[in-house]
Amino acid sequence: MTDPTHDLVIRGGTVVDGTGNPARTADIAVDRGRITSIGTVEAAGAEELDADGAIVAPGWVDIHTHYDGQVTWDPEVSPSSWHGVTTVVMGNCGVGFAPVRPEGRAFLIELMEGVEDIPGTALHEGIDWAWETFAEYLDAVDSMPRVLDVAAQVPHAAIRAYVMCDRAHDEPTPAEVAAMADLVEDGLRAGAVGFATSHTLLHSSKHGFVPGTMATPDELLALADAVGRAGHGVFQLITDNQGLGLDRLWLRSVAERAGGTVTYSLAQSPLAPQSWREALRYAEQDRADGYSIVPQVASRPVGMLFGLQSSLHPFITHPTYRAMSTLPLPERVARMRAERTQLLSEEPATGSVVARALMSRWSQIFPLGAQPEYEPLPSTSVAAVAEREGRRPEEVVFDWLLEQDGEALLFAPLAGYADGDHEAIREMMLHPDTVLGLADGGAHCGLICDASMPTYLLTHWARDRRRGEGVPLEQAVHLQTARPAAIYGFADRGTLAAGMRADINVIDLDNLTLHAPEMAFDLPAAGRRLVQRADGYVATIVAGEVTFADGRPSGRRPGRLVRGGTVGRA
């Protein structure tokens, strides 16, 4: 064989290029981190991958994560990297760790712990705080090699805390609004890819609602002006109105003054199961009128995982359980079995009314199973099983929690499952004016594990769905690659073509397997988190370097910080 010509050649794979076009069999050549040829590649490569029988697709782009702290200590940025993700956007929902004054660090940790359920002990031990300004934070992130690319947004709560200090929850003065706007503009000019805020009453910490939750339209429009002055950046928000009601009064103004895309979270609400349709109609009208206001949707129901090691389960506040709650799991399981009668005779003793209600929605609690089922039949719910078997729902839940030696998990969908199937999710995913997000990688460590959504998109939607139509493979790949990349202006990735960055997944689709989530205690200070693994990723490639082979890290860390304004604009 002659001397190698290319750095890497991927041979004979079924190329699904991210555009939505039909798959084709081809070779891919890579040089200096870029794709140089797709077709028949005659020349050899210094490194070659046999992709015969495998899917070759762009690396997944995940635009809704909360790795703001984890990226400073974890070069793997797991579990997202285990699922073929090659670019993540963090700083969502208005929470993050910059800018920050030394005396304000604990406050930002407490916000993140309250809003995103990331253990505060892990954040205290893991973050080295080698920054104060947002620009310094970006430089710190940029200095650490990792397996994938990261991009950051300026968080509203952090800039409020930086400017207003102890008054972060109060109404700002005009001078304070101007100072916040300057910080947003500075952060974007330093390389942030957007600005993020929270307008939901679901986000709170021990200090109350997240700073900025009650911000007036005038404040938000001033911050949108800052985005516009910077010349790039997405305006991201989470809101209880989901683009409806009061949101309609100012979202267009935000989009116009920011000069780019506004994206907000949208899901099927159990309280208003058809409201998402109205939101999509508004999105269509916005696009027709020249506004880029994009609902961000999930590929499976957003829900909690109840288990004996989770943050919540239906017995967690029962007096008898609380007395044993700190025991090691095997001892706790043995005690629960021994004291079953007593536990089942008790009522929850403490906790919020909302939490107790969520933990007793018996028609919306299902066994997740060793092969996780996120589209369960209504007939498999706690309520349905209890009725068939003539038992109390509490008895059914109790027995399920003790399965797998106490490591079993129960799935309790919160949004996206009002109809007992995925039809609403499918319609939202396929709508031309939405974008996939909401996987929340790095967050909700004790209760949610959705960083695996990109894998679920292939296993469930492109291959296995039986309760309705799936999604063609080419379209499924497009939804997780080109579409989110375009929203954030990442013009150098998201599709496979000559000249594009060589972020690539090689996938054995026939054998792609999503395993059940499990609790790990591998965060700093032995902090816990739910993680989920997958088999079937033959290789994940970032900037032309194999970072994972058959699910194992290669030790290569070509990932970098993606700075806004450097790769084009959506």
GUMINU-899941 format. One record per residue (C-alpha): residue number from 1; residue in one letter; x, y, z. Coordinates in steps of 0.1 Angstrom, whole numbers. Example, Ala and Ser with C-alpha at 12.3 -4.5 7.8 and 13.67 -1.06 7.14 Angstrom:
BEGIN
LODREN     i   aa      xx      yy      zz
LODREN     1    a     123     -45      78
LODREN     2    s     137     -11      71
This chain:
BEGIN
LODREN     i   aa      xx      yy      zz
LODREN     1    m       0       0       0
LODREN     2    t      12      35      -8
LODREN     3    d      18      61      19
LODREN     4    p     -15      73      34
LODREN     5    t     -30     103      17
LODREN     6    h     -58     111      41
LODREN     7    d     -58     114      79
LODREN     8    l     -90      92      82
LODREN     9    v    -111      73      58
LODREN    10    i    -145      59      67
LODREN    11    r    -153      32      42
LODREN    12    g    -185      18      28
LODREN    13    g    -210      32      52
LODREN    14    t    -246      42      47
LODREN    15    v    -242      79      47
LODREN    16    v    -272      99      62
LODREN    17    d    -258     133      57
LODREN    18    g    -281     154      80
LODREN    19    t    -298     173      52
LODREN    20    g    -328     149      50
LODREN    21    n    -318     137      16
LODREN    22    p    -319      99       9
LODREN    23    a    -291      78      24
LODREN    24    r    -264      65       1
LODREN    25    t    -234      42       3
LODREN    26    a    -201      61       2
LODREN    27    d    -167      66      17
LODREN    28    i    -157      97      36
LODREN    29    a    -122     112      37
LODREN    30    v    -111     135      65
LODREN    31    d     -80     157      67
LODREN    32    r     -70     183      93
LODREN    33    g    -104     179     111
LODREN    34    r    -125     186      80
LODREN    35    i    -143     164      55
LODREN    36    t    -125     165      22
LODREN    37    s    -144     140       1
LODREN    38    i    -176     119       1
LODREN    39    g    -180      92     -26
LODREN    40    t    -155      67     -37
LODREN    41    v    -122      73     -19
LODREN    42    e     -93      55     -36
LODREN    43    a     -65      68     -15
LODREN    44    a     -57      52      19
LODREN    45    g     -60      68      52
LODREN    46    a     -36      69      81
LODREN    47    e     -66      56     101
LODREN    48    e     -94      37      85
LODREN    49    l    -128      27      98
LODREN    50    d    -149      -1      81
LODREN    51    a    -185      12      82
LODREN    52    d    -200     -16      60
LODREN    53    g    -235     -22      73
LODREN    54    a    -234       9      96
LODREN    55    i    -250      43      95
LODREN    56    v    -226      72      90
LODREN    57    a    -242     105     103
LODREN    58    p    -231     139     116
LODREN    59    g    -224     142     153
LODREN    60    w    -255     151     173
LODREN    61    v    -259     188     182
LODREN    62    d    -276     192     216
LODREN    63    i    -287     228     222
LODREN    64    h    -303     224     257
LODREN    65    t    -278     213     284
LODREN    66    h    -266     224     318
LODREN    67    y    -230     214     319
LODREN    68    d    -218     249     330
LODREN    69    g    -201     236     360
LODREN    70    q    -193     200     349
LODREN    71    v    -173     212     318
LODREN    72    t    -147     227     342
LODREN    73    w    -138     193     356
LODREN    74    d    -151     165     333
LODREN    75    p    -134     162     299
LODREN    76    e    -159     135     289
LODREN    77    v    -190     158     294
LODREN    78    s    -209     126     301
LODREN    79    p    -235     112     297
LODREN    80    s    -241     132     265
LODREN    81    s    -208     121     249
LODREN    82    w    -218      85     254
LODREN    83    h    -248      91     230
LODREN    84    g    -229     105     200
LODREN    85    v    -233     142     210
LODREN    86    t    -204     162     196
LODREN    87    t    -216     198     203
LODREN    88    v    -235     210     234
LODREN    89    v    -250     244     242
LODREN    90    m    -251     252     279
LODREN    91    g    -263     281     300
LODREN    92    n    -299     275     294
LODREN    93    c    -329     286     315
LODREN    94    g    -310     316     328
LODREN    95    v    -287     298     353
LODREN    96    g    -250     295     351
LODREN    97    f    -217     304     369
LODREN    98    a    -205     336     352
LODREN    99    p    -202     365     357
LODREN   100    v    -197     361     395
LODREN   101    r    -182     380     423
LODREN   102    p    -163     359     449
LODREN   103    e    -189     365     475
LODREN   104    g    -217     354     451
LODREN   105    r    -204     320     442
LODREN   106    a    -224     301     468
LODREN   107    f    -256     319     456
LODREN   108    l    -251     307     420
LODREN   109    i    -245     271     432
LODREN   110    e    -277     272     453
LODREN   111    l    -296     284     423
LODREN   112    m    -283     256     401
LODREN   113    e    -289     231     428
LODREN   114    g    -325     242     433
LODREN   115    v    -334     247     396
LODREN   116    e    -315     218     380
LODREN   117    d    -310     194     409
LODREN   118    i    -272     192     406
LODREN   119    p    -257     184     440
LODREN   120    g    -243     215     456
LODREN   121    t    -215     196     472
LODREN   122    a    -203     184     438
LODREN   123    l    -204     220     424
LODREN   124    h    -185     233     455
LODREN   125    e    -158     207     452
LODREN   126    g    -156     205     414
LODREN   127    i    -156     242     403
LODREN   128    d    -123     260     407
LODREN   129    w    -137     295     401
LODREN   130    a    -108     306     379
LODREN   131    w    -129     335     366
LODREN   132    e    -151     365     375
LODREN   133    t    -162     379     342
LODREN   134    f    -180     360     315
LODREN   135    a    -151     364     292
LODREN   136    e    -128     349     318
LODREN   137    y    -152     320     322
LODREN   138    l    -151     313     285
LODREN   139    d    -113     314     285
LODREN   140    a    -113     289     314
LODREN   141    v    -136     266     295
LODREN   142    d    -115     270     264
LODREN   143    s     -83     260     282
LODREN   144    m     -95     225     290
LODREN   145    p     -93     198     263
LODREN   146    r    -125     176     261
LODREN   147    v    -141     150     239
LODREN   148    l    -167     174     224
LODREN   149    d    -173     210     216
LODREN   150    v    -191     233     240
LODREN   151    a    -209     266     236
LODREN   152    a    -222     289     263
LODREN   153    q    -250     314     268
LODREN   154    v    -250     344     292
LODREN   155    p    -274     335     321
LODREN   156    h    -299     361     332
LODREN   157    a    -298     351     369
LODREN   158    a    -260     354     371
LODREN   159    i    -259     389     356
LODREN   160    r    -287     400     379
LODREN   161    a    -267     387     409
LODREN   162    y    -236     403     397
LODREN   163    v    -251     437     392
LODREN   164    m    -277     437     420
LODREN   165    c    -260     415     446
LODREN   166    d    -284     409     475
LODREN   167    r    -312     426     456
LODREN   168    a    -311     401     427
LODREN   169    h    -348     392     431
LODREN   170    d    -359     428     433
LODREN   171    e    -370     452     405
LODREN   172    p    -338     468     390
LODREN   173    t    -333     505     386
LODREN   174    p    -328     519     351
LODREN   175    a    -290     521     358
LODREN   176    e    -290     484     369
LODREN   177    v    -308     474     337
LODREN   178    a    -282     493     317
LODREN   179    a    -254     476     336
LODREN   180    m    -270     441     329
LODREN   181    a    -273     449     292
LODREN   182    d    -237     459     291
LODREN   183    l    -228     425     306
LODREN   184    v    -249     406     281
LODREN   185    e    -233     425     252
LODREN   186    d    -198     419     267
LODREN   187    g    -205     382     271
LODREN   188    l    -217     379     236
LODREN   189    r    -187     398     221
LODREN   190    a    -164     375     242
LODREN   191    g    -180     345     225
LODREN   192    a    -213     335     241
LODREN   193    v    -237     321     216
LODREN   194    g    -268     335     232
LODREN   195    f    -286     349     263
LODREN   196    a    -309     327     284
LODREN   197    t    -337     335     310
LODREN   198    s    -364     317     330
LODREN   199    h    -400     328     333
LODREN   200    t    -414     297     349
LODREN   201    l    -427     293     385
LODREN   202    l    -413     257     384
LODREN   203    h    -378     271     388
LODREN   204    s    -369     281     423
LODREN   205    s    -343     276     450
LODREN   206    k    -342     282     487
LODREN   207    h    -340     319     479
LODREN   208    g    -373     318     459
LODREN   209    f    -379     321     422
LODREN   210    v    -349     324     400
LODREN   211    p    -338     360     396
LODREN   212    g    -353     374     364
LODREN   213    t    -384     352     366
LODREN   214    m    -405     383     372
LODREN   215    a    -386     406     349
LODREN   216    t    -407     432     331
LODREN   217    p    -408     433     294
LODREN   218    d    -388     466     295
LODREN   219    e    -359     447     312
LODREN   220    l    -361     419     287
LODREN   221    l    -363     442     257
LODREN   222    a    -332     461     270
LODREN   223    l    -313     428     272
LODREN   224    a    -326     419     237
LODREN   225    d    -312     453     225
LODREN   226    a    -278     441     239
LODREN   227    v    -280     409     218
LODREN   228    g    -288     431     188
LODREN   229    r    -258     454     195
LODREN   230    a    -235     424     198
LODREN   231    g    -246     413     163
LODREN   232    h    -252     376     171
LODREN   233    g    -269     353     196
LODREN   234    v    -300     333     203
LODREN   235    f    -324     345     230
LODREN   236    q    -335     314     249
LODREN   237    l    -362     312     275
LODREN   238    i    -384     288     294
LODREN   239    t    -418     301     302
LODREN   240    d    -451     288     317
LODREN   241    n    -470     305     289
LODREN   242    q    -453     284     262
LODREN   243    g    -454     312     237
LODREN   244    l    -491     320     243
LODREN   245    g    -510     346     263
LODREN   246    l    -487     373     277
LODREN   247    d    -458     359     258
LODREN   248    r    -474     370     226
LODREN   249    l    -472     407     237
LODREN   250    w    -434     408     237
LODREN   251    l    -418     378     220
LODREN   252    r    -419     395     186
LODREN   253    s    -404     426     200
LODREN   254    v    -376     406     215
LODREN   255    a    -369     388     182
LODREN   256    e    -369     421     163
LODREN   257    r    -346     439     187
LODREN   258    a    -323     410     193
LODREN   259    g    -320     406     155
LODREN   260    g    -319     368     156
LODREN   261    t    -337     337     168
LODREN   262    v    -358     334     200
LODREN   263    t    -364     299     212
LODREN   264    y    -387     288     240
LODREN   265    s    -396     254     255
LODREN   266    l    -428     238     243
LODREN   267    a    -445     206     255
LODREN   268    q    -479     191     258
LODREN   269    s    -493     203     291
LODREN   270    p    -516     179     311
LODREN   271    l    -535     210     322
LODREN   272    a    -541     222     286
LODREN   273    p    -535     192     263
LODREN   274    q    -543     210     231
LODREN   275    s    -525     244     237
LODREN   276    w    -494     233     219
LODREN   277    r    -514     233     186
LODREN   278    e    -520     270     191
LODREN   279    a    -483     276     198
LODREN   280    l    -474     259     165
LODREN   281    r    -499     280     147
LODREN   282    y    -483     311     161
LODREN   283    a    -449     298     151
LODREN   284    e    -461     295     115
LODREN   285    q    -475     330     115
LODREN   286    d    -443     343     130
LODREN   287    r    -422     327     103
LODREN   288    a    -446     341      76
LODREN   289    d    -442     375      91
LODREN   290    g    -404     373      91
LODREN   291    y    -398     365     128
LODREN   292    s    -376     336     139
LODREN   293    i    -394     325     171
LODREN   294    v    -388     288     174
LODREN   295    p    -405     264     199
LODREN   296    q    -380     239     213
LODREN   297    v    -395     205     218
LODREN   298    a    -384     170     231
LODREN   299    s    -384     136     214
LODREN   300    r    -400     119     244
LODREN   301    p    -421     128     274
LODREN   302    v    -404     150     300
LODREN   303    g    -408     130     332
LODREN   304    m    -394     120     365
LODREN   305    l    -378      87     375
LODREN   306    f    -389      75     409
LODREN   307    g    -367      51     427
LODREN   308    l    -353      44     461
LODREN   309    q    -321      63     452
LODREN   310    s    -339      91     434
LODREN   311    s    -349     125     448
LODREN   312    l    -385     115     449
LODREN   313    h    -407      84     453
LODREN   314    p    -442      79     468
LODREN   315    f    -429      68     502
LODREN   316    i    -401      93     507
LODREN   317    t    -418     114     533
LODREN   318    h    -435      85     552
LODREN   319    p    -423      85     588
LODREN   320    t    -412      49     588
LODREN   321    y    -393      53     555
LODREN   322    r    -376      85     567
LODREN   323    a    -363      66     597
LODREN   324    m    -344      43     574
LODREN   325    s    -337      66     545
LODREN   326    t    -300      70     552
LODREN   327    l    -293      32     553
LODREN   328    p    -273      16     525
LODREN   329    l    -297       4     498
LODREN   330    p    -296     -33     506
LODREN   331    e    -304     -27     543
LODREN   332    r    -331      -2     533
LODREN   333    v    -347     -28     510
LODREN   334    a    -346     -54     538
LODREN   335    r    -362     -30     563
LODREN   336    m    -389     -20     538
LODREN   337    r    -398     -56     532
LODREN   338    a    -399     -62     569
LODREN   339    e    -420     -31     576
LODREN   340    r    -443     -33     546
LODREN   341    t    -475     -33     565
LODREN   342    q    -465      -2     586
LODREN   343    l    -453      17     555
LODREN   344    l    -485      10     536
LODREN   345    s    -506      22     565
LODREN   346    e    -490      56     567
LODREN   347    e    -497      88     548
LODREN   348    p    -470     112     536
LODREN   349    a    -459     133     566
LODREN   350    t    -443     164     549
LODREN   351    g    -435     179     516
LODREN   352    s    -452     203     493
LODREN   353    v    -487     198     481
LODREN   354    v    -474     198     446
LODREN   355    a    -448     172     452
LODREN   356    r    -473     149     470
LODREN   357    a    -497     153     441
LODREN   358    l    -470     144     415
LODREN   359    m    -461     113     435
LODREN   360    s    -497     100     436
LODREN   361    r    -507     105     399
LODREN   362    w    -513      68     397
LODREN   363    s    -525      68     361
LODREN   364    q    -493      85     351
LODREN   365    i    -467      63     369
LODREN   366    f    -454      33     350
LODREN   367    p    -426       7     354
LODREN   368    l    -396      18     333
LODREN   369    g    -382     -17     329
LODREN   370    a    -348     -31     321
LODREN   371    q    -354     -22     284
LODREN   372    p    -367      13     291
LODREN   373    e    -402      20     278
LODREN   374    y    -410      57     274
LODREN   375    e    -443      51     254
LODREN   376    p    -460      28     279
LODREN   377    l    -496      16     274
LODREN   378    p    -521      32     298
LODREN   379    s    -530      -3     308
LODREN   380    t    -496      -7     325
LODREN   381    s    -500      23     348
LODREN   382    v    -501      19     386
LODREN   383    a    -538      28     385
LODREN   384    a    -547       2     358
LODREN   385    v    -527     -26     374
LODREN   386    a    -541     -18     409
LODREN   387    e    -577     -19     395
LODREN   388    r    -571     -52     376
LODREN   389    e    -555     -69     406
LODREN   390    g    -579     -55     432
LODREN   391    r    -551     -38     452
LODREN   392    r    -544      -3     464
LODREN   393    p    -521      17     441
LODREN   394    e    -496      21     470
LODREN   395    e    -492     -16     472
LODREN   396    v    -484     -19     435
LODREN   397    v    -458      10     437
LODREN   398    f    -443      -5     468
LODREN   399    d    -437     -39     451
LODREN   400    w    -423     -22     419
LODREN   401    l    -398      -1     439
LODREN   402    l    -383     -32     455
LODREN   403    e    -377     -49     422
LODREN   404    q    -341     -53     410
LODREN   405    d    -329     -53     446
LODREN   406    g    -343     -18     450
LODREN   407    e    -327      -3     419
LODREN   408    a    -359      -4     398
LODREN   409    l    -371      29     384
LODREN   410    l    -407      41     377
LODREN   411    f    -414      65     349
LODREN   412    a    -437      94     357
LODREN   413    p    -442     116     327
LODREN   414    l    -450     153     334
LODREN   415    a    -454     167     300
LODREN   416    g    -460     152     266
LODREN   417    y    -481     122     277
LODREN   418    a    -516     136     283
LODREN   419    d    -530     113     256
LODREN   420    g    -511      82     267
LODREN   421    d    -490      80     235
LODREN   422    h    -464      99     215
LODREN   423    e    -486     113     188
LODREN   424    a    -484     149     201
LODREN   425    i    -447     146     204
LODREN   426    r    -444     133     169
LODREN   427    e    -464     162     155
LODREN   428    m    -443     188     174
LODREN   429    m    -410     172     164
LODREN   430    l    -419     171     127
LODREN   431    h    -433     206     125
LODREN   432    p    -411     228     103
LODREN   433    d    -409     256     128
LODREN   434    t    -397     237     158
LODREN   435    v    -363     225     169
LODREN   436    l    -353     195     191
LODREN   437    g    -339     203     226
LODREN   438    l    -348     198     262
LODREN   439    a    -325     168     269
LODREN   440    d    -311     187     299
LODREN   441    g    -277     169     299
LODREN   442    g    -259     175     332
LODREN   443    a    -290     185     351
LODREN   444    h    -318     170     372
LODREN   445    c    -293     144     385
LODREN   446    g    -315     127     410
LODREN   447    l    -348     126     391
LODREN   448    i    -344     129     353
LODREN   449    c    -321     113     328
LODREN   450    d    -329     126     293
LODREN   451    a    -294     132     279
LODREN   452    s    -300     100     259
LODREN   453    m    -327     116     238
LODREN   454    p    -305     116     207
LODREN   455    t    -301      78     209
LODREN   456    y    -339      74     216
LODREN   457    l    -345      94     184
LODREN   458    l    -330      65     165
LODREN   459    t    -340      35     185
LODREN   460    h    -376      45     190
LODREN   461    w    -385      69     163
LODREN   462    a    -364      56     134
LODREN   463    r    -365      19     142
LODREN   464    d    -388       4     169
LODREN   465    r    -420      24     173
LODREN   466    r    -451       1     172
LODREN   467    r    -479      23     186
LODREN   468    g    -480      47     156
LODREN   469    e    -459      60     128
LODREN   470    g    -422      64     133
LODREN   471    v    -399      90     117
LODREN   472    p    -378      82      86
LODREN   473    l    -341      78      94
LODREN   474    e    -330     106      72
LODREN   475    q    -354     130      89
LODREN   476    a    -346     118     124
LODREN   477    v    -309     125     118
LODREN   478    h    -317     159     103
LODREN   479    l    -337     169     134
LODREN   480    q    -307     163     157
LODREN   481    t    -280     177     135
LODREN   482    a    -286     203     107
LODREN   483    r    -317     219     123
LODREN   484    p    -303     227     158
LODREN   485    a    -269     237     143
LODREN   486    a    -287     262     121
LODREN   487    i    -307     277     149
LODREN   488    y    -274     286     168
LODREN   489    g    -255     296     137
LODREN   490    f    -231     267     137
LODREN   491    a    -226     268     100
LODREN   492    d    -195     245     100
LODREN   493    r    -213     214     114
LODREN   494    g    -246     195     113
LODREN   495    t    -242     180      78
LODREN   496    l    -217     157      61
LODREN   497    a    -202     175      31
LODREN   498    a    -168     185      18
LODREN   499    g    -154     214      39
LODREN   500    m    -176     207      69
LODREN   501    r    -161     199     103
LODREN   502    a    -156     162     107
LODREN   503    d    -180     155     136
LODREN   504    i    -193     121     127
LODREN   505    n    -211      91     142
LODREN   506    v    -207      56     129
LODREN   507    i    -237      36     142
LODREN   508    d    -247       0     141
LODREN   509    l    -284       8     140
LODREN   510    d    -296     -28     140
LODREN   511    n    -279     -33     174
LODREN   512    l    -283       1     188
LODREN   513    t    -295      -4     224
LODREN   514    l    -305      21     250
LODREN   515    h    -300       7     285
LODREN   516    a    -320      16     315
LODREN   517    p    -308      46     336
LODREN   518    e    -289      38     367
LODREN   519    m    -277      58     397
LODREN   520    a    -240      66     398
LODREN   521    f    -221      83     426
LODREN   522    d    -192      97     404
LODREN   523    l    -196     134     407
LODREN   524    p    -171     153     429
LODREN   525    a    -177     147     466
LODREN   526    a    -193     114     455
LODREN   527    g    -223     132     443
LODREN   528    r    -251     112     427
LODREN   529    r    -265     114     392
LODREN   530    l    -287      93     370
LODREN   531    v    -268      81     339
LODREN   532    q    -278      60     309
LODREN   533    r    -256      41     285
LODREN   534    a    -260      28     250
LODREN   535    d    -245       1     228
LODREN   536    g    -241       4     191
LODREN   537    y    -220      35     186
LODREN   538    v    -192      20     165
LODREN   539    a    -173      53     166
LODREN   540    t    -179      90     175
LODREN   541    i    -155     114     158
LODREN   542    v    -149     150     167
LODREN   543    a    -128     172     144
LODREN   544    g    -116     141     126
LODREN   545    e    -104     123     157
LODREN   546    v    -121      92     171
LODREN   547    t    -132     100     207
LODREN   548    f    -152      69     214
LODREN   549    a    -148      34     198
LODREN   550    d    -175       8     206
LODREN   551    g    -185      29     236
LODREN   552    r    -150      32     250
LODREN   553    p    -132      65     252
LODREN   554    s    -101      67     231
LODREN   555    g     -83      92     252
LODREN   556    r     -83     118     224
LODREN   557    r     -98     152     234
LODREN   558    p    -101     174     203
LODREN   559    g    -132     193     216
LODREN   560    r    -130     231     220
LODREN   561    l    -151     261     229
LODREN   562    v    -173     273     201
LODREN   563    r    -174     311     203
LODREN   564    g    -204     329     190
LODREN   565    g    -201     350     159
LODREN   566    t    -172     328     145
LODREN   567    v    -192     303     125
LODREN   568    g    -220     323     109
LODREN   569    r    -255     332     121
LODREN   570    a    -288     314     118
